[in-house]
Amino acid sequence: MSNTQAARLRALIAGGGLFVAPGVFDGLSARLVERAGFALAYASGGAIARSASLPDLGLLSASEIAARMASITEAVSLPVIGDADTGYGNALNAARAMRDFVRAGLAAVHLEDQTFPKRCGHLDDKSVIPTEEMVGKLRAAKDAAGDDLVLIARTDALAVEGLGRAIERAHRYMEAGAEVVFVEAPVSEAQIVEIARALPYPKLINMFHGGRTPVLPLETLRRLDYRLVIVPSDLQRAAIAAMTRTLAALKAEGNSLALANEMASFAEREAIVGTDAWLALGKRYATARDAGSSSGA
């Protein structure tokens, strides 16, 4: 049976619009994205690593990432794009990871051409594998996932080999079976424009405040025919700042009353996680059990 979430994402991409996918790292952050009205969410490998108090250096295993991806997709009904890093090894590792990600319920993954272990795409001293090795990895991933995942090919070659070589790699990766291309970390608007001009495919761009890529208006990206914008870490960075402020208040005063207007209320928190619906379900089953016991007496 085909993955309906992958089909939904393909339809969005084919429709020609531009969609922003905020980065999430657990079920709660994903639920908030859906409640805010976004059409997509992005399960960021870096944000997931940092939620385990680890840097984005490929330190989590494929199984750890897949388990977190499953908890994210279970929390929402919208399509989720997952970060598959380098595929966690060679082509065989990538193929196995794709099967894990299909079972996790993702709509898409992006697979990158950094050496393993990778590092955050906006850090220095990256290195990339040979083009032919990445082509083989993409073919293995496509064969393993079939139509059950939208395969996004990411190249980090711009910072290592220059924009021209990154564009050459992107063409090869699309020929290998990818459906969307992702040139990581352009450093100027001119580079963003040139990527759009040179690559006549559905394109994804990674754009967030503080990264190497300038933040452009969505209307500019629409004119350039980008289809997907991922914002990997803004939610997590906002949460870190909010928790830090709350902890400072708790340390100073023993309570967080001074920040009450900045916090979700008790009722809002319970509504987000669906407490009432779960309690109603529990009552339904308890009633059915009690009725069964009475009729058998």
Secondary structure as GFF3:
##gff-version 3
##sequence-region A 1 297
A	DSSP	alpha_helix	4	14	.	.	.	ID=ss1
A	DSSP	beta_strand	19	24	.	.	.	ID=ss2
A	DSSP	alpha_helix	27	35	.	.	.	ID=ss3
A	DSSP	beta_strand	41	43	.	.	.	ID=ss4
A	DSSP	alpha_helix	45	51	.	.	.	ID=ss5
A	DSSP	alpha_helix	62	75	.	.	.	ID=ss6
A	DSSP	beta_strand	80	83	.	.	.	ID=ss7
A	DSSP	alpha_helix	91	103	.	.	.	ID=ss8
A	DSSP	beta_strand	108	112	.	.	.	ID=ss9
A	DSSP	alpha_helix	131	145	.	.	.	ID=ss10
A	DSSP	three_ten_helix	146	148	.	.	.	ID=ss11
A	DSSP	beta_strand	150	155	.	.	.	ID=ss12
A	DSSP	alpha_helix	158	161	.	.	.	ID=ss13
A	DSSP	alpha_helix	163	175	.	.	.	ID=ss14
A	DSSP	beta_strand	180	183	.	.	.	ID=ss15
A	DSSP	alpha_helix	189	198	.	.	.	ID=ss16
A	DSSP	beta_strand	203	206	.	.	.	ID=ss17
A	DSSP	alpha_helix	218	223	.	.	.	ID=ss18
A	DSSP	beta_strand	226	231	.	.	.	ID=ss19
A	DSSP	alpha_helix	234	253	.	.	.	ID=ss20
A	DSSP	three_ten_helix	257	262	.	.	.	ID=ss21
A	DSSP	alpha_helix	266	273	.	.	.	ID=ss22
A	DSSP	alpha_helix	275	296	.	.	.	ID=ss23
###
